[in-house]
Every structure is written in C-alpha cells, then in structure tokens.
Amino acid sequence: MAIKVVFDTNVLVSALINENGKPRKILNLFYDKEILVYYSSEIIEEYKDVLSRKELGINPEKIGKIINAIRKIGLHVQPTKSIFKMPDENDRIFYDAAKEQSKNKLNKLSR
C-alpha cells in the first residue's frame, strides 16, 4: 500500500537540484509508486511557477517530466478552501489538499 502525501514545493526543488539528497529519494519512491501524491490544480500551478524560476536553473524538461508524472500517477483533489489564519498563507493550498484526504491518513512531506 502506497504512502499518501502532498509534496511541498521545496521537496521538488531540492529533488531536482540535488540528485543525491533525501528529497530525491522521496521523489524516486513516487516514481516507483510507493508514494501516492495528492495534488490540486493550485498546487500544480505553484510547482510550475516556483520550479521555472530562472535563479534555480532547473532544466525545463525535468520540470515537465515531474509535472506530467504527478498528473499521471498522482491523485487530483478539489479541496475546500480553509478559512482560518495560517502562519504561512503560502502553505494553505497544501494544507487544504492534505485536509481533503485526511480520512486516508495523508501526510505532508516537507524538507
């Protein structure tokens, strides 16, 4: 049974920049279908925006590959937006996706 997660963007950034780090090992678990990634449309847009930043220097082909894999292998959710104040509002889309699947003991992986 696959572990259910929501990838925070920094996991993907680290995995694509450092192929020998722990985030890359986590990404490989996803490719091996040992991890099931839940995502929303807003999360995909966040991934695209951040991963495409020129200062990160990530190859656009790698970005396309991971986005396409998440869409193909992952599970799309349409979360209800939470309304309480969060310490970091940028994390709301990840929290909401995780909350949508909380009945499945979803975990949020972060660095």
Backbone bond lengths (Angstrom), bond angles and torsions (degrees), N, CA, C in turn:
res aa  C-N    CA-C-N  psi(-1)  N-CA   C-N-CA  omega(-1)  CA-C   N-CA-C  phi
1 M - - - 1.448 - - 1.529 109.20 -
2 A 1.315 115.88 130.35 1.460 121.30 -177.98 1.522 111.50 -73.49
3 I 1.316 115.68 147.09 1.459 122.02 172.73 1.525 106.73 -77.68
4 K 1.314 117.19 134.80 1.464 122.50 -178.28 1.521 109.70 -97.04
5 V 1.340 116.46 127.39 1.456 120.96 -175.43 1.520 111.51 -141.75
6 V 1.317 115.05 164.45 1.457 123.78 164.14 1.523 105.01 -118.20
7 F 1.319 116.74 121.98 1.466 119.89 178.46 1.518 110.28 -78.93
8 D 1.322 116.97 121.70 1.449 120.73 168.15 1.527 106.71 -69.48
9 T 1.319 117.45 148.27 1.460 121.16 -176.10 1.519 112.47 -57.04
10 N 1.333 117.98 -35.33 1.472 119.19 -177.47 1.518 112.51 -65.02
11 V 1.319 118.26 -24.02 1.464 120.72 175.46 1.529 109.19 -65.38
12 L 1.329 116.38 -44.51 1.462 119.84 179.70 1.525 111.47 -68.71
13 V 1.335 117.18 -41.61 1.463 120.42 177.60 1.523 109.75 -56.83
14 S 1.313 116.79 -51.89 1.464 121.11 -178.64 1.519 112.00 -62.87
15 A 1.330 116.77 -39.79 1.470 121.02 -179.24 1.522 111.43 -65.22
16 L 1.323 116.88 -37.30 1.462 120.12 -177.81 1.523 112.76 -81.65
17 I 1.324 117.12 -24.73 1.469 120.34 179.21 1.530 111.22 -85.67
18 N 1.337 117.27 -41.04 1.467 121.67 -176.76 1.527 109.39 -119.45
19 E 1.302 116.09 102.23 1.470 120.58 -176.61 1.525 113.61 -74.35
20 N 1.330 117.88 -3.61 1.464 120.77 -179.74 1.525 113.73 -109.89
21 G 1.313 117.21 0.75 1.465 120.38 -176.28 1.518 113.60 -87.77
22 K 1.324 114.78 173.88 1.469 121.23 179.13 1.531 112.68 -62.37
23 P 1.340 119.07 -39.71 1.468 117.38 177.51 1.538 112.37 -59.70
24 R 1.328 117.58 -33.77 1.468 119.91 177.41 1.529 110.53 -67.10
25 K 1.332 116.25 -37.09 1.464 119.51 177.12 1.531 110.29 -63.93
26 I 1.325 116.07 -38.56 1.461 120.84 177.27 1.528 109.87 -64.70
27 L 1.330 116.88 -43.33 1.456 120.80 177.91 1.529 111.05 -61.25
28 N 1.323 116.41 -39.94 1.467 120.40 177.59 1.529 111.38 -63.34
29 L 1.322 117.13 -35.80 1.469 120.20 175.69 1.527 110.44 -62.54
30 F 1.318 116.18 -36.23 1.460 120.57 175.86 1.530 110.06 -63.93
31 Y 1.337 116.80 -48.71 1.466 120.58 179.49 1.531 111.13 -60.49
32 D 1.328 116.36 -33.27 1.472 121.19 179.02 1.533 111.88 -82.84
33 K 1.333 116.45 3.25 1.471 123.91 178.47 1.526 113.68 62.94
34 E 1.338 115.41 28.03 1.458 120.09 173.00 1.524 110.31 -89.66
35 I 1.325 115.63 -14.73 1.462 123.12 176.48 1.525 107.04 -124.25
36 L 1.322 116.46 132.96 1.466 121.64 174.39 1.519 107.40 -105.11
37 V 1.328 116.54 119.49 1.458 121.79 -177.50 1.526 109.74 -94.48
38 Y 1.319 115.03 126.32 1.459 121.88 172.45 1.526 107.41 -94.80
39 Y 1.330 116.27 139.37 1.460 120.26 -178.92 1.523 109.71 -147.93
40 S 1.309 114.74 158.31 1.462 121.26 173.74 1.524 107.27 -119.11
41 S 1.311 116.18 170.03 1.469 120.41 177.26 1.523 110.71 -60.31
42 E 1.327 116.39 -37.72 1.470 120.48 179.29 1.528 111.15 -65.40
43 I 1.300 117.10 -37.22 1.470 120.53 178.60 1.522 109.88 -66.42
44 I 1.326 117.93 -43.63 1.469 120.45 178.05 1.520 110.49 -58.79
45 E 1.332 117.32 -41.95 1.471 120.58 178.37 1.523 111.02 -63.89
46 E 1.326 116.88 -40.23 1.471 121.39 176.31 1.526 110.54 -61.10
47 Y 1.340 116.80 -46.51 1.466 120.59 178.15 1.525 110.17 -56.65
48 K 1.318 117.12 -49.81 1.471 121.32 -177.79 1.526 110.81 -59.62
49 D 1.332 115.71 -47.21 1.466 120.94 -177.54 1.525 111.30 -60.40
50 V 1.315 116.76 -50.76 1.464 120.46 -175.56 1.532 111.45 -71.68
51 L 1.317 117.20 -47.75 1.465 119.89 -176.83 1.524 112.74 -64.06
52 S 1.324 117.37 -24.44 1.468 121.66 -178.65 1.529 113.41 -85.93
53 R 1.298 117.80 -2.10 1.471 119.72 -179.89 1.522 110.19 -62.60
54 K 1.328 114.68 127.31 1.473 120.60 -175.60 1.517 112.81 -57.09
55 E 1.336 117.18 -35.72 1.470 119.87 -177.22 1.533 112.60 -65.35
56 L 1.319 117.95 -19.27 1.466 120.37 177.79 1.527 111.55 -81.64
57 G 1.324 116.65 -26.20 1.462 120.66 176.76 1.531 114.37 65.54
58 I 1.322 117.53 30.61 1.466 120.83 -179.50 1.525 108.92 -85.88
59 N 1.304 115.98 131.14 1.457 123.18 -179.66 1.535 109.56 -58.48
60 P 1.338 117.47 127.17 1.469 120.60 179.75 1.531 113.32 -56.66
61 E 1.322 117.93 -31.75 1.465 119.97 177.73 1.526 111.20 -64.71
62 K 1.330 117.24 -38.71 1.465 121.20 177.23 1.523 110.74 -65.41
63 I 1.339 115.62 -38.93 1.460 120.16 178.80 1.523 109.36 -63.17
64 G 1.320 115.83 -48.14 1.464 119.84 179.27 1.515 112.25 -60.24
65 K 1.330 116.00 -39.89 1.461 120.10 -178.96 1.531 111.18 -62.38
66 I 1.326 117.37 -46.97 1.464 119.48 -177.10 1.529 111.27 -70.92
67 I 1.328 117.64 -38.47 1.470 120.10 177.77 1.526 109.98 -63.01
68 N 1.324 116.41 -45.88 1.473 120.09 179.39 1.519 111.53 -63.72
69 A 1.337 117.27 -38.85 1.469 120.51 179.24 1.523 111.01 -65.11
70 I 1.319 116.67 -41.91 1.469 120.21 179.23 1.527 109.53 -62.83
71 R 1.314 116.65 -43.35 1.472 119.77 178.70 1.529 111.97 -64.90
72 K 1.325 116.46 -37.18 1.467 120.67 -176.34 1.525 112.32 -79.42
73 I 1.336 116.99 -45.30 1.461 121.86 -173.12 1.525 111.98 -94.79
74 G 1.344 116.32 -31.42 1.464 121.33 -176.73 1.517 112.35 -74.69
75 L 1.323 114.58 179.82 1.459 121.48 -179.65 1.527 109.18 -118.50
76 H 1.322 115.75 118.26 1.463 121.37 -179.96 1.527 109.98 -76.19
77 V 1.325 116.66 132.59 1.462 122.11 175.92 1.519 108.96 -122.60
78 Q 1.302 116.36 154.69 1.454 122.64 175.81 1.518 108.03 -119.76
79 P 1.339 115.81 82.32 1.464 119.25 -173.20 1.521 113.94 -73.01
80 T 1.317 114.58 154.39 1.452 122.14 170.67 1.516 106.73 -82.35
81 K 1.322 116.79 132.74 1.464 120.04 -177.95 1.524 110.19 -71.11
82 S 1.329 115.24 128.38 1.460 120.37 175.84 1.530 108.96 -72.76
83 I 1.324 116.66 159.59 1.466 119.10 -174.38 1.528 114.04 -122.04
84 F 1.324 117.47 -2.98 1.463 118.45 -178.88 1.530 110.13 -81.46
85 K 1.325 115.74 161.13 1.464 121.43 179.95 1.526 109.49 -71.70
86 M 1.325 115.47 134.34 1.463 120.87 178.77 1.521 109.36 -114.43
87 P 1.331 117.94 148.70 1.463 120.43 177.78 1.534 111.98 -58.94
88 D 1.333 116.78 -36.90 1.457 121.71 177.65 1.525 107.69 -130.88
89 E 1.314 116.52 103.36 1.466 121.25 -176.77 1.523 112.37 -60.27
90 N 1.325 117.81 -23.36 1.463 120.67 178.15 1.529 112.03 -66.56
91 D 1.315 116.67 -18.24 1.466 120.52 179.56 1.531 113.04 -86.69
92 R 1.328 117.26 -7.61 1.458 120.50 -175.02 1.528 112.78 -56.71
93 I 1.330 118.07 -42.84 1.471 119.40 -177.50 1.527 111.52 -62.85
94 F 1.329 116.33 -32.62 1.462 120.27 179.21 1.523 110.73 -75.95
95 Y 1.334 115.81 -41.98 1.458 120.18 176.84 1.526 110.71 -60.42
96 D 1.329 115.60 -46.19 1.460 119.21 -177.37 1.528 111.81 -63.13
97 A 1.327 117.22 -39.79 1.468 119.96 177.34 1.525 110.24 -65.58
98 A 1.331 116.71 -41.42 1.462 120.15 178.76 1.525 110.46 -65.95
99 K 1.306 116.93 -41.68 1.463 121.50 -179.68 1.524 110.89 -63.17
100 E 1.314 116.10 -37.16 1.471 121.25 179.95 1.524 111.04 -58.86
101 Q 1.300 115.76 -32.30 1.459 120.24 -177.76 1.527 112.53 -110.78
102 S 1.335 117.33 17.22 1.466 120.21 -175.76 1.521 112.88 -59.16
103 K 1.290 117.18 -27.52 1.468 119.14 178.68 1.530 111.17 -64.99
104 N 1.330 115.97 -16.26 1.473 120.80 178.19 1.527 111.79 -99.39
105 K 1.341 115.81 17.72 1.467 121.52 179.73 1.528 111.13 56.72
106 L 1.323 116.18 46.63 1.449 122.40 -179.55 1.524 110.16 -70.69
107 N 1.301 115.60 138.42 1.457 122.68 177.92 1.518 108.94 -112.05
108 K 1.329 116.77 148.73 1.452 121.20 174.46 1.517 107.04 -103.97
109 L 1.326 116.12 116.31 1.446 119.79 178.53 1.518 109.30 -87.88
110 S 1.281 115.33 129.21 1.439 121.74 175.67 1.518 107.77 -138.76
111 R 1.309 116.62 160.16 1.455 121.49 -176.47 1.493 113.55 -57.56
